[in-house]
């Protein structure tokens, strides 16, 4: 999990999305996340994490519902929500935390 610590300890916001390939809502989020990443450019990162392949991390962060989305900045979780979100909402949330 030291890689996770390095990942979230960034000055720019990071949107983490825990998903499962077999989950319909998670699958619907993929194009939304591409739109968010394109809109944010270099000012934020969007990273998808397969919950099945990263069970220990998902368990450590108490991810129970997929998709679960989190925004981190400077190593601190600033926002967390489970379920489907639209691109405009996510872009707005991330922009609230851009330096």
JOQUI-V784996 format. One record per residue. RES is the residue in one letter. SS is DSSP state (@ for helix, = for strand, . for the rest). PSI is psi as a letter, one per 20 degrees, with the letter a starting at -180 (NA if undefined). BURIAL is I if it has 24 or more other ideal C-beta (glycine too) atoms within 12 Angstrom, else O. Layout:
BEGIN
RES:SS:PSI:BURIAL
RES:SS:PSI:BURIAL
END
This chain:
BEGIN
X:.:i:O
X:@:h:O
X:@:h:O
X:@:g:O
X:@:g:O
X:@:h:O
X:@:g:O
X:@:i:I
X:.:m:O
X:.:q:I
X:.:h:O
X:.:q:I
X:=:q:I
X:=:p:I
X:=:o:I
X:=:p:I
X:=:o:I
X:=:p:I
X:=:r:I
X:.:p:I
X:.:h:O
X:.:i:O
X:.:p:O
X:@:g:O
X:@:g:O
X:@:g:I
X:@:h:O
X:@:h:O
X:@:h:I
X:@:g:I
X:@:h:O
X:@:g:I
X:@:h:I
X:@:g:O
X:@:g:O
X:@:g:I
X:@:g:I
X:@:g:O
X:@:h:I
X:@:h:I
X:@:c:O
X:@:i:O
X:@:i:O
X:=:r:I
X:=:q:I
X:=:p:I
X:=:p:I
X:=:p:I
X:=:o:I
X:=:o:O
X:.:h:I
X:.:h:O
X:.:i:O
X:.:l:I
X:@:g:O
X:@:g:O
X:@:g:I
X:@:g:I
X:@:g:O
X:@:h:O
X:.:j:I
X:.:l:O
X:.:o:I
X:.:h:O
X:.:p:O
X:.:q:I
X:.:q:I
X:=:p:I
X:=:q:I
X:=:q:I
X:=:p:I
X:=:q:I
X:=:p:I
X:.:k:O
X:.:j:O
X:=:p:O
X:=:p:O
X:=:h:O
X:=:q:I
X:=:p:I
X:=:q:I
X:=:q:I
X:.:r:O
X:.:p:I
X:.:q:I
X:.:r:O
X:@:g:I
X:@:g:O
X:@:g:O
X:@:g:I
X:@:g:I
X:@:g:O
X:@:g:I
X:@:g:I
X:@:h:O
X:.:h:O
X:.:j:I
X:.:q:I
X:.:NA:O
END
